[in-house]
Every structure is written in structure tokens, then in C-alpha cells.
Amino acid sequence: MPSFQSDNKEFSVPVILTDELSKEFGQTKAVKSLNLRVEKGELFGLIGPDGAGKTTTMRMLAGILSPSSGNAYIDGISVREDPEKIKEHFAYMPQRFGLYQDLTVIENLMFYADLFSVPKKVRSERIEHLFAFSRLGPFSNRRAGALSGGMKQKLGLTCALIHNPHLLLLDEPTNGVDPVSRRDFWKILYGLLKEGITIFVSTAYLDEAERTTRTAFMRDGAIIELGSPKDLKALVNGVILEIVLSDVRTAKSALTKDNRVIDVNVFGDSLHVQLSAETDQSCVREVLDGAGVRIHSLKTVAPSMEDVFLSVLSNRANRH
């Protein structure tokens, strides 16, 4: 078992610790030597595209999948050696949470209260508290199958919280949810964070990395970068130009060929163009004029987390 000795020489047991955690399915290496440490009170994000290994990681942390090698610890308890005991320490909300469509909101909550052996004398108060932050109270007698996607996610979260866990494992909880419901869901997570709950969330939405305490970028089963949003943005050198123009494809092709341009990425009907701080921005207009592309607007913007992720990938590709 790894040492939990901290810099101040006091024992500090992290809520989550992984030690060379790996998972293979035949010849496929789904998760490769994962080393993470999540402290109490963090909102930690595991960010990456589909197939990056996020769900496999979540399932190993939840004790559902056994690691092929390495280990993980929840509150110092090994997921390999005691997968049942760790389940007392967290709530796990998979991508498809097991709501019972024919049961009402309140019936689902009562079912999970029974499942987690929540004492009957505290149930009413706890459910009232859960309704307060989820705003599901007015829908308590509505069947789960009749709820919107966003409301189903809120119900799944309240069911997961019924036994007062201090750690939440959330696997892509906002996947397929509309933008307004996504925003509301994150407001709920911030409220839980203020109550001292540690949150480990995976998502394919790079903009959600902005909302985390720290983020690990994951791709092809490995962590390619880790840090706070501020620290990660500092990895992007130079300046980013956001350009709205008449022909995105032609513009990208022309700019990519110019050695004064570090990187070019498409964002809808615009481009984000990365230049070194010393490069005169007029070179962009020069290239686009030569390609016959009309510029509608051009401005300097702060790097987004998508810029950061793409920059990290580009740097790794150049090193290899």
C-alpha cells in the first residue's frame, strides 16, 4: 500500500488514490498505469473523448471491475482487496442510473433509502433536504418515466445521495442533457461541494473542465495532463485569435500551411488560431486575403479548455 505521508509530515489519507491502476480487455489496454490523488473537498474532473477510458476507470474505483494490475484506494481501502467495504464510502452514479420508470419520484427515493438501509426516522428530513436543492419536490408523485432527461439526472443524483455519502463518483452525468439542465446540474454539484462532499466526475464536455478544482485530461487510457484550469491554460503559449470568416475549411487549410502559425482549430463557424506572442497578427490577414477568405471579425481571446486540450495533443504528437 502506498505511503500517505504528506509534506507537513502528518498523515493525510486522500479520498481517492490510484497506484499504477491498469485495465486490459484482451489485447486492448483500456486504462494504462493511472496515478491520481484526489483530496477531500475537491471537485475533480476526468475529461476526455469517448473511448478514453473514463468509464473503465470509474468502474474500477467503484469496485465493479477488478484492475488487471495496480490498485486504487478509497479512504485508504483497497478496491482489489475489499471491493465490498469501499461501497460504504461513496455513491456511484453511472451513465445510465437505475431509476425505476414506473415508480414515482418519491417511490424511487424510498426504494434507494431501503437499499442503503437509511434509518426511517431520518428519511423525511433527508428527502426534504434533497428536494430543496434538486427542486424535485413539486414532482414527487410523477413517474420517473415521465420526467425530462435533465430531471431524471437530478433524480438519479438525489437517489445516490440518500445515504449521505462523502464521495460522489459521477460518470458523464450530463451526457445528452440540454444546456440549461447541464447548468442546473452543476449548480447542484457546487452546492454539494460547499457541504464538504468530494466529487469525482467524468465528462466528454471540455467546457465542464472550467468548473472543476483540478482536471485530468485522458486519452487512449492514459492521463496526458493534469492541473487546475488556471494552470492548464498557462500551458498554451502565445496568443489565441478567434476569427469568424466566410470559409472555415479553406481558411484552416491556408493557415495550417503557414509556419508562423502554431496551431489552428475549428470552433463552429470560427477558427481559433494560435500564434507566438512575437508574431504580428497581420500575417493572418495576409494569409486569408491570399486564400480569398473574407474575415467577418477577428479578436484576441483567452484560451478555452478545448484550446488547451488540442494544444496538449499537438505538443505530444510533435514530441513523438
Buried (B, 14 or more C-beta within 10 A) or exposed (E): EBEBEEEEEEEEEBBBBBBBBBBBEEEEBBBBBBBBBBBBBBBBBBBBEEEBBBBBBBBBBBBBBEBBEBBBBBBBBBBBEEBEBBBEBBBBBBBEBEBBEEBBBBBBBBBBBEEBEBEEEEBEEBBEBBBEBBEBEEBBEBBBEEBEEBBBBBBBBBBBBBBEBBBBBBBBBBBEBEEEBBEBBBEBBEEBBEEEBBBBBBBBBBEBBBBBBBBBBBBBBBBBBBBEBEEBBEBBBBBBBBBBBEBBEBBBEBBEEBEBBBBBBEBEEBBBBBBEEEBEEEBBBEBBEEBEBEBEEBEEEEBBBBBBBBBBBBBEEEEE
